[in-house]
Amino acid sequence: MDDNFFEIHDEHFQAYETYLKEPYRPPSKKGNTKALHLHVITINGEKYSFFALDAQKFAHKGETISFLYKKIEKNEKIYFNIEKHSIITKDAKGNEYQRGNRDSKPKLRTASTRMPGSRREQR
């Protein structure tokens, strides 16, 4: 383990939230499947986060989670950034899983989409 990394091992989490970080895209334009999302996991009152493609969760309620993270100070705030490739979850029976989209993409989406032609999607 690198000296700059800390470890969380087999902890239960209280909350798992995802937030879309790129401009929204309607379903007719292939949706937000490959869009960048911020994943925030709360463990014992501390928030740990990482960026990943898709909103698919890496862990589910009732499971334990293990991962490596870096502690970063920026603008007088402390952030706990998870190394997404190190995330491992265990279910109640002790089976290990590696979920979620761990890929990255070379270019972020910056342009907003035009008004869709479909009336249904204009809502």
Chimera marker file (.cmm) of the C-alpha trace (Angstrom):
<marker_set name="trace">
<marker id="1" x="0.000" y="0.000" z="0.000" r="1" g="1" b="0" radius="0.5"/>
<marker id="2" x="1.326" y="3.451" z="-0.962" r="1" g="1" b="0" radius="0.5"/>
<marker id="3" x="2.014" y="5.828" z="1.952" r="1" g="1" b="0" radius="0.5"/>
<marker id="4" x="-0.391" y="8.407" z="0.518" r="1" g="1" b="0" radius="0.5"/>
<marker id="5" x="-3.351" y="6.019" z="0.640" r="1" g="1" b="0" radius="0.5"/>
<marker id="6" x="-5.494" y="5.066" z="3.618" r="1" g="1" b="0" radius="0.5"/>
<marker id="7" x="-7.779" y="2.029" z="3.787" r="1" g="1" b="0" radius="0.5"/>
<marker id="8" x="-11.384" y="1.361" z="4.758" r="1" g="1" b="0" radius="0.5"/>
<marker id="9" x="-11.888" y="-2.355" z="5.347" r="1" g="1" b="0" radius="0.5"/>
<marker id="10" x="-15.242" y="-4.210" z="5.543" r="1" g="1" b="0" radius="0.5"/>
<marker id="11" x="-17.320" y="-1.243" z="6.756" r="1" g="1" b="0" radius="0.5"/>
<marker id="12" x="-21.084" y="-0.808" z="6.481" r="1" g="1" b="0" radius="0.5"/>
<marker id="13" x="-22.136" y="2.458" z="4.844" r="1" g="1" b="0" radius="0.5"/>
<marker id="14" x="-25.035" y="4.691" z="5.871" r="1" g="1" b="0" radius="0.5"/>
<marker id="15" x="-25.706" y="6.371" z="2.505" r="1" g="1" b="0" radius="0.5"/>
<marker id="16" x="-24.753" y="6.004" z="-1.158" r="1" g="1" b="0" radius="0.5"/>
<marker id="17" x="-25.625" y="8.886" z="-3.480" r="1" g="1" b="0" radius="0.5"/>
<marker id="18" x="-24.839" y="9.680" z="-7.116" r="1" g="1" b="0" radius="0.5"/>
<marker id="19" x="-24.907" y="13.067" z="-8.845" r="1" g="1" b="0" radius="0.5"/>
<marker id="20" x="-24.742" y="13.786" z="-12.583" r="1" g="1" b="0" radius="0.5"/>
<marker id="21" x="-21.706" y="16.003" z="-13.288" r="1" g="1" b="0" radius="0.5"/>
<marker id="22" x="-22.048" y="16.471" z="-17.049" r="1" g="1" b="0" radius="0.5"/>
<marker id="23" x="-24.894" y="18.186" z="-18.904" r="1" g="1" b="0" radius="0.5"/>
<marker id="24" x="-28.094" y="16.116" z="-19.058" r="1" g="1" b="0" radius="0.5"/>
<marker id="25" x="-28.801" y="14.205" z="-22.279" r="1" g="1" b="0" radius="0.5"/>
<marker id="26" x="-32.306" y="12.955" z="-23.211" r="1" g="1" b="0" radius="0.5"/>
<marker id="27" x="-32.957" y="9.247" z="-23.889" r="1" g="1" b="0" radius="0.5"/>
<marker id="28" x="-33.211" y="9.836" z="-27.664" r="1" g="1" b="0" radius="0.5"/>
<marker id="29" x="-29.560" y="10.958" z="-27.586" r="1" g="1" b="0" radius="0.5"/>
<marker id="30" x="-28.454" y="7.787" z="-25.746" r="1" g="1" b="0" radius="0.5"/>
<marker id="31" x="-29.125" y="9.217" z="-22.288" r="1" g="1" b="0" radius="0.5"/>
<marker id="32" x="-26.709" y="9.554" z="-19.391" r="1" g="1" b="0" radius="0.5"/>
<marker id="33" x="-25.320" y="6.016" z="-19.363" r="1" g="1" b="0" radius="0.5"/>
<marker id="34" x="-21.788" y="7.099" z="-20.252" r="1" g="1" b="0" radius="0.5"/>
<marker id="35" x="-21.966" y="10.457" z="-18.451" r="1" g="1" b="0" radius="0.5"/>
<marker id="36" x="-19.662" y="11.285" z="-15.566" r="1" g="1" b="0" radius="0.5"/>
<marker id="37" x="-21.271" y="10.923" z="-12.126" r="1" g="1" b="0" radius="0.5"/>
<marker id="38" x="-20.015" y="11.794" z="-8.651" r="1" g="1" b="0" radius="0.5"/>
<marker id="39" x="-20.492" y="8.876" z="-6.243" r="1" g="1" b="0" radius="0.5"/>
<marker id="40" x="-20.616" y="9.794" z="-2.530" r="1" g="1" b="0" radius="0.5"/>
<marker id="41" x="-20.478" y="7.096" z="0.167" r="1" g="1" b="0" radius="0.5"/>
<marker id="42" x="-21.077" y="8.018" z="3.817" r="1" g="1" b="0" radius="0.5"/>
<marker id="43" x="-19.353" y="5.847" z="6.435" r="1" g="1" b="0" radius="0.5"/>
<marker id="44" x="-19.523" y="6.766" z="10.135" r="1" g="1" b="0" radius="0.5"/>
<marker id="45" x="-20.464" y="10.351" z="9.265" r="1" g="1" b="0" radius="0.5"/>
<marker id="46" x="-17.533" y="10.906" z="6.857" r="1" g="1" b="0" radius="0.5"/>
<marker id="47" x="-18.144" y="11.372" z="3.125" r="1" g="1" b="0" radius="0.5"/>
<marker id="48" x="-15.890" y="9.555" z="0.654" r="1" g="1" b="0" radius="0.5"/>
<marker id="49" x="-16.286" y="10.245" z="-3.064" r="1" g="1" b="0" radius="0.5"/>
<marker id="50" x="-15.103" y="9.340" z="-6.559" r="1" g="1" b="0" radius="0.5"/>
<marker id="51" x="-16.015" y="10.013" z="-10.179" r="1" g="1" b="0" radius="0.5"/>
<marker id="52" x="-17.216" y="7.187" z="-12.423" r="1" g="1" b="0" radius="0.5"/>
<marker id="53" x="-19.135" y="6.707" z="-15.644" r="1" g="1" b="0" radius="0.5"/>
<marker id="54" x="-22.798" y="5.820" z="-15.154" r="1" g="1" b="0" radius="0.5"/>
<marker id="55" x="-24.896" y="6.055" z="-11.993" r="1" g="1" b="0" radius="0.5"/>
<marker id="56" x="-24.651" y="2.291" z="-11.411" r="1" g="1" b="0" radius="0.5"/>
<marker id="57" x="-23.813" y="1.751" z="-7.748" r="1" g="1" b="0" radius="0.5"/>
<marker id="58" x="-20.666" y="-0.059" z="-6.701" r="1" g="1" b="0" radius="0.5"/>
<marker id="59" x="-22.273" y="-1.323" z="-3.446" r="1" g="1" b="0" radius="0.5"/>
<marker id="60" x="-25.806" y="-2.070" z="-2.253" r="1" g="1" b="0" radius="0.5"/>
<marker id="61" x="-27.550" y="-1.663" z="1.085" r="1" g="1" b="0" radius="0.5"/>
<marker id="62" x="-26.611" y="-4.319" z="3.638" r="1" g="1" b="0" radius="0.5"/>
<marker id="63" x="-23.189" y="-5.010" z="2.114" r="1" g="1" b="0" radius="0.5"/>
<marker id="64" x="-19.775" y="-4.155" z="3.493" r="1" g="1" b="0" radius="0.5"/>
<marker id="65" x="-17.285" y="-2.163" z="1.478" r="1" g="1" b="0" radius="0.5"/>
<marker id="66" x="-13.480" y="-1.972" z="1.332" r="1" g="1" b="0" radius="0.5"/>
<marker id="67" x="-11.394" y="0.573" z="-0.586" r="1" g="1" b="0" radius="0.5"/>
<marker id="68" x="-8.294" y="2.765" z="-0.652" r="1" g="1" b="0" radius="0.5"/>
<marker id="69" x="-8.614" y="6.545" z="-0.438" r="1" g="1" b="0" radius="0.5"/>
<marker id="70" x="-6.510" y="9.693" z="-0.409" r="1" g="1" b="0" radius="0.5"/>
<marker id="71" x="-7.007" y="12.578" z="1.978" r="1" g="1" b="0" radius="0.5"/>
<marker id="72" x="-6.766" y="15.876" z="0.075" r="1" g="1" b="0" radius="0.5"/>
<marker id="73" x="-6.909" y="19.403" z="1.490" r="1" g="1" b="0" radius="0.5"/>
<marker id="74" x="-8.207" y="22.061" z="-0.886" r="1" g="1" b="0" radius="0.5"/>
<marker id="75" x="-9.547" y="25.541" z="-0.120" r="1" g="1" b="0" radius="0.5"/>
<marker id="76" x="-9.396" y="24.836" z="3.624" r="1" g="1" b="0" radius="0.5"/>
<marker id="77" x="-11.649" y="21.747" z="3.186" r="1" g="1" b="0" radius="0.5"/>
<marker id="78" x="-10.689" y="18.101" z="3.513" r="1" g="1" b="0" radius="0.5"/>
<marker id="79" x="-11.796" y="15.628" z="0.838" r="1" g="1" b="0" radius="0.5"/>
<marker id="80" x="-11.571" y="11.840" z="0.953" r="1" g="1" b="0" radius="0.5"/>
<marker id="81" x="-11.103" y="10.644" z="-2.647" r="1" g="1" b="0" radius="0.5"/>
<marker id="82" x="-11.654" y="6.944" z="-3.278" r="1" g="1" b="0" radius="0.5"/>
<marker id="83" x="-9.459" y="5.012" z="-5.715" r="1" g="1" b="0" radius="0.5"/>
<marker id="84" x="-12.362" y="3.455" z="-7.690" r="1" g="1" b="0" radius="0.5"/>
<marker id="85" x="-10.344" y="0.453" z="-8.912" r="1" g="1" b="0" radius="0.5"/>
<marker id="86" x="-9.808" y="-0.645" z="-5.292" r="1" g="1" b="0" radius="0.5"/>
<marker id="87" x="-13.511" y="-0.906" z="-4.333" r="1" g="1" b="0" radius="0.5"/>
<marker id="88" x="-14.598" y="-4.390" z="-3.231" r="1" g="1" b="0" radius="0.5"/>
<marker id="89" x="-17.970" y="-5.193" z="-1.684" r="1" g="1" b="0" radius="0.5"/>
<marker id="90" x="-19.076" y="-8.237" z="0.299" r="1" g="1" b="0" radius="0.5"/>
<marker id="91" x="-22.633" y="-9.460" z="0.741" r="1" g="1" b="0" radius="0.5"/>
<marker id="92" x="-24.028" y="-10.946" z="3.959" r="1" g="1" b="0" radius="0.5"/>
<marker id="93" x="-22.649" y="-14.389" z="3.039" r="1" g="1" b="0" radius="0.5"/>
<marker id="94" x="-19.108" y="-13.042" z="2.520" r="1" g="1" b="0" radius="0.5"/>
<marker id="95" x="-19.113" y="-13.270" z="-1.299" r="1" g="1" b="0" radius="0.5"/>
<marker id="96" x="-16.938" y="-10.583" z="-2.911" r="1" g="1" b="0" radius="0.5"/>
<marker id="97" x="-18.165" y="-8.417" z="-5.804" r="1" g="1" b="0" radius="0.5"/>
<marker id="98" x="-16.628" y="-5.765" z="-8.045" r="1" g="1" b="0" radius="0.5"/>
<marker id="99" x="-19.488" y="-3.723" z="-9.462" r="1" g="1" b="0" radius="0.5"/>
<marker id="100" x="-19.778" y="-0.479" z="-11.341" r="1" g="1" b="0" radius="0.5"/>
<marker id="101" x="-18.268" y="0.986" z="-14.464" r="1" g="1" b="0" radius="0.5"/>
<marker id="102" x="-14.554" y="1.489" z="-13.721" r="1" g="1" b="0" radius="0.5"/>
<marker id="103" x="-13.713" y="2.841" z="-17.181" r="1" g="1" b="0" radius="0.5"/>
<marker id="104" x="-12.823" y="6.431" z="-17.982" r="1" g="1" b="0" radius="0.5"/>
<marker id="105" x="-13.344" y="8.556" z="-21.039" r="1" g="1" b="0" radius="0.5"/>
<marker id="106" x="-10.879" y="10.892" z="-22.730" r="1" g="1" b="0" radius="0.5"/>
<marker id="107" x="-13.205" y="13.863" z="-23.222" r="1" g="1" b="0" radius="0.5"/>
<marker id="108" x="-15.945" y="15.237" z="-20.985" r="1" g="1" b="0" radius="0.5"/>
<marker id="109" x="-19.309" y="16.339" z="-22.335" r="1" g="1" b="0" radius="0.5"/>
<marker id="110" x="-19.503" y="20.137" z="-22.367" r="1" g="1" b="0" radius="0.5"/>
<marker id="111" x="-22.231" y="21.107" z="-24.849" r="1" g="1" b="0" radius="0.5"/>
<marker id="112" x="-25.833" y="21.141" z="-23.719" r="1" g="1" b="0" radius="0.5"/>
<marker id="113" x="-28.364" y="19.345" z="-25.900" r="1" g="1" b="0" radius="0.5"/>
<marker id="114" x="-30.835" y="21.037" z="-28.228" r="1" g="1" b="0" radius="0.5"/>
<marker id="115" x="-34.568" y="20.933" z="-27.646" r="1" g="1" b="0" radius="0.5"/>
<marker id="116" x="-35.712" y="17.403" z="-28.630" r="1" g="1" b="0" radius="0.5"/>
<marker id="117" x="-38.060" y="16.916" z="-31.557" r="1" g="1" b="0" radius="0.5"/>
<marker id="118" x="-40.276" y="14.555" z="-29.590" r="1" g="1" b="0" radius="0.5"/>
<marker id="119" x="-43.053" y="16.257" z="-27.578" r="1" g="1" b="0" radius="0.5"/>
<marker id="120" x="-42.745" y="13.568" z="-24.924" r="1" g="1" b="0" radius="0.5"/>
<marker id="121" x="-39.110" y="14.473" z="-24.232" r="1" g="1" b="0" radius="0.5"/>
<marker id="122" x="-39.715" y="18.223" z="-24.082" r="1" g="1" b="0" radius="0.5"/>
<marker id="123" x="-41.039" y="17.942" z="-20.513" r="1" g="1" b="0" radius="0.5"/>
<link id1="1" id2="2" r="1" g="1" b="0" radius="0.2"/>
<link id1="2" id2="3" r="1" g="1" b="0" radius="0.2"/>
<link id1="3" id2="4" r="1" g="1" b="0" radius="0.2"/>
<link id1="4" id2="5" r="1" g="1" b="0" radius="0.2"/>
<link id1="5" id2="6" r="1" g="1" b="0" radius="0.2"/>
<link id1="6" id2="7" r="1" g="1" b="0" radius="0.2"/>
<link id1="7" id2="8" r="1" g="1" b="0" radius="0.2"/>
<link id1="8" id2="9" r="1" g="1" b="0" radius="0.2"/>
<link id1="9" id2="10" r="1" g="1" b="0" radius="0.2"/>
<link id1="10" id2="11" r="1" g="1" b="0" radius="0.2"/>
<link id1="11" id2="12" r="1" g="1" b="0" radius="0.2"/>
<link id1="12" id2="13" r="1" g="1" b="0" radius="0.2"/>
<link id1="13" id2="14" r="1" g="1" b="0" radius="0.2"/>
<link id1="14" id2="15" r="1" g="1" b="0" radius="0.2"/>
<link id1="15" id2="16" r="1" g="1" b="0" radius="0.2"/>
<link id1="16" id2="17" r="1" g="1" b="0" radius="0.2"/>
<link id1="17" id2="18" r="1" g="1" b="0" radius="0.2"/>
<link id1="18" id2="19" r="1" g="1" b="0" radius="0.2"/>
<link id1="19" id2="20" r="1" g="1" b="0" radius="0.2"/>
<link id1="20" id2="21" r="1" g="1" b="0" radius="0.2"/>
<link id1="21" id2="22" r="1" g="1" b="0" radius="0.2"/>
<link id1="22" id2="23" r="1" g="1" b="0" radius="0.2"/>
<link id1="23" id2="24" r="1" g="1" b="0" radius="0.2"/>
<link id1="24" id2="25" r="1" g="1" b="0" radius="0.2"/>
<link id1="25" id2="26" r="1" g="1" b="0" radius="0.2"/>
<link id1="26" id2="27" r="1" g="1" b="0" radius="0.2"/>
<link id1="27" id2="28" r="1" g="1" b="0" radius="0.2"/>
<link id1="28" id2="29" r="1" g="1" b="0" radius="0.2"/>
<link id1="29" id2="30" r="1" g="1" b="0" radius="0.2"/>
<link id1="30" id2="31" r="1" g="1" b="0" radius="0.2"/>
<link id1="31" id2="32" r="1" g="1" b="0" radius="0.2"/>
<link id1="32" id2="33" r="1" g="1" b="0" radius="0.2"/>
<link id1="33" id2="34" r="1" g="1" b="0" radius="0.2"/>
<link id1="34" id2="35" r="1" g="1" b="0" radius="0.2"/>
<link id1="35" id2="36" r="1" g="1" b="0" radius="0.2"/>
<link id1="36" id2="37" r="1" g="1" b="0" radius="0.2"/>
<link id1="37" id2="38" r="1" g="1" b="0" radius="0.2"/>
<link id1="38" id2="39" r="1" g="1" b="0" radius="0.2"/>
<link id1="39" id2="40" r="1" g="1" b="0" radius="0.2"/>
<link id1="40" id2="41" r="1" g="1" b="0" radius="0.2"/>
<link id1="41" id2="42" r="1" g="1" b="0" radius="0.2"/>
<link id1="42" id2="43" r="1" g="1" b="0" radius="0.2"/>
<link id1="43" id2="44" r="1" g="1" b="0" radius="0.2"/>
<link id1="44" id2="45" r="1" g="1" b="0" radius="0.2"/>
<link id1="45" id2="46" r="1" g="1" b="0" radius="0.2"/>
<link id1="46" id2="47" r="1" g="1" b="0" radius="0.2"/>
<link id1="47" id2="48" r="1" g="1" b="0" radius="0.2"/>
<link id1="48" id2="49" r="1" g="1" b="0" radius="0.2"/>
<link id1="49" id2="50" r="1" g="1" b="0" radius="0.2"/>
<link id1="50" id2="51" r="1" g="1" b="0" radius="0.2"/>
<link id1="51" id2="52" r="1" g="1" b="0" radius="0.2"/>
<link id1="52" id2="53" r="1" g="1" b="0" radius="0.2"/>
<link id1="53" id2="54" r="1" g="1" b="0" radius="0.2"/>
<link id1="54" id2="55" r="1" g="1" b="0" radius="0.2"/>
<link id1="55" id2="56" r="1" g="1" b="0" radius="0.2"/>
<link id1="56" id2="57" r="1" g="1" b="0" radius="0.2"/>
<link id1="57" id2="58" r="1" g="1" b="0" radius="0.2"/>
<link id1="58" id2="59" r="1" g="1" b="0" radius="0.2"/>
<link id1="59" id2="60" r="1" g="1" b="0" radius="0.2"/>
<link id1="60" id2="61" r="1" g="1" b="0" radius="0.2"/>
<link id1="61" id2="62" r="1" g="1" b="0" radius="0.2"/>
<link id1="62" id2="63" r="1" g="1" b="0" radius="0.2"/>
<link id1="63" id2="64" r="1" g="1" b="0" radius="0.2"/>
<link id1="64" id2="65" r="1" g="1" b="0" radius="0.2"/>
<link id1="65" id2="66" r="1" g="1" b="0" radius="0.2"/>
<link id1="66" id2="67" r="1" g="1" b="0" radius="0.2"/>
<link id1="67" id2="68" r="1" g="1" b="0" radius="0.2"/>
<link id1="68" id2="69" r="1" g="1" b="0" radius="0.2"/>
<link id1="69" id2="70" r="1" g="1" b="0" radius="0.2"/>
<link id1="70" id2="71" r="1" g="1" b="0" radius="0.2"/>
<link id1="71" id2="72" r="1" g="1" b="0" radius="0.2"/>
<link id1="72" id2="73" r="1" g="1" b="0" radius="0.2"/>
<link id1="73" id2="74" r="1" g="1" b="0" radius="0.2"/>
<link id1="74" id2="75" r="1" g="1" b="0" radius="0.2"/>
<link id1="75" id2="76" r="1" g="1" b="0" radius="0.2"/>
<link id1="76" id2="77" r="1" g="1" b="0" radius="0.2"/>
<link id1="77" id2="78" r="1" g="1" b="0" radius="0.2"/>
<link id1="78" id2="79" r="1" g="1" b="0" radius="0.2"/>
<link id1="79" id2="80" r="1" g="1" b="0" radius="0.2"/>
<link id1="80" id2="81" r="1" g="1" b="0" radius="0.2"/>
<link id1="81" id2="82" r="1" g="1" b="0" radius="0.2"/>
<link id1="82" id2="83" r="1" g="1" b="0" radius="0.2"/>
<link id1="83" id2="84" r="1" g="1" b="0" radius="0.2"/>
<link id1="84" id2="85" r="1" g="1" b="0" radius="0.2"/>
<link id1="85" id2="86" r="1" g="1" b="0" radius="0.2"/>
<link id1="86" id2="87" r="1" g="1" b="0" radius="0.2"/>
<link id1="87" id2="88" r="1" g="1" b="0" radius="0.2"/>
<link id1="88" id2="89" r="1" g="1" b="0" radius="0.2"/>
<link id1="89" id2="90" r="1" g="1" b="0" radius="0.2"/>
<link id1="90" id2="91" r="1" g="1" b="0" radius="0.2"/>
<link id1="91" id2="92" r="1" g="1" b="0" radius="0.2"/>
<link id1="92" id2="93" r="1" g="1" b="0" radius="0.2"/>
<link id1="93" id2="94" r="1" g="1" b="0" radius="0.2"/>
<link id1="94" id2="95" r="1" g="1" b="0" radius="0.2"/>
<link id1="95" id2="96" r="1" g="1" b="0" radius="0.2"/>
<link id1="96" id2="97" r="1" g="1" b="0" radius="0.2"/>
<link id1="97" id2="98" r="1" g="1" b="0" radius="0.2"/>
<link id1="98" id2="99" r="1" g="1" b="0" radius="0.2"/>
<link id1="99" id2="100" r="1" g="1" b="0" radius="0.2"/>
<link id1="100" id2="101" r="1" g="1" b="0" radius="0.2"/>
<link id1="101" id2="102" r="1" g="1" b="0" radius="0.2"/>
<link id1="102" id2="103" r="1" g="1" b="0" radius="0.2"/>
<link id1="103" id2="104" r="1" g="1" b="0" radius="0.2"/>
<link id1="104" id2="105" r="1" g="1" b="0" radius="0.2"/>
<link id1="105" id2="106" r="1" g="1" b="0" radius="0.2"/>
<link id1="106" id2="107" r="1" g="1" b="0" radius="0.2"/>
<link id1="107" id2="108" r="1" g="1" b="0" radius="0.2"/>
<link id1="108" id2="109" r="1" g="1" b="0" radius="0.2"/>
<link id1="109" id2="110" r="1" g="1" b="0" radius="0.2"/>
<link id1="110" id2="111" r="1" g="1" b="0" radius="0.2"/>
<link id1="111" id2="112" r="1" g="1" b="0" radius="0.2"/>
<link id1="112" id2="113" r="1" g="1" b="0" radius="0.2"/>
<link id1="113" id2="114" r="1" g="1" b="0" radius="0.2"/>
<link id1="114" id2="115" r="1" g="1" b="0" radius="0.2"/>
<link id1="115" id2="116" r="1" g="1" b="0" radius="0.2"/>
<link id1="116" id2="117" r="1" g="1" b="0" radius="0.2"/>
<link id1="117" id2="118" r="1" g="1" b="0" radius="0.2"/>
<link id1="118" id2="119" r="1" g="1" b="0" radius="0.2"/>
<link id1="119" id2="120" r="1" g="1" b="0" radius="0.2"/>
<link id1="120" id2="121" r="1" g="1" b="0" radius="0.2"/>
<link id1="121" id2="122" r="1" g="1" b="0" radius="0.2"/>
<link id1="122" id2="123" r="1" g="1" b="0" radius="0.2"/>
</marker_set>
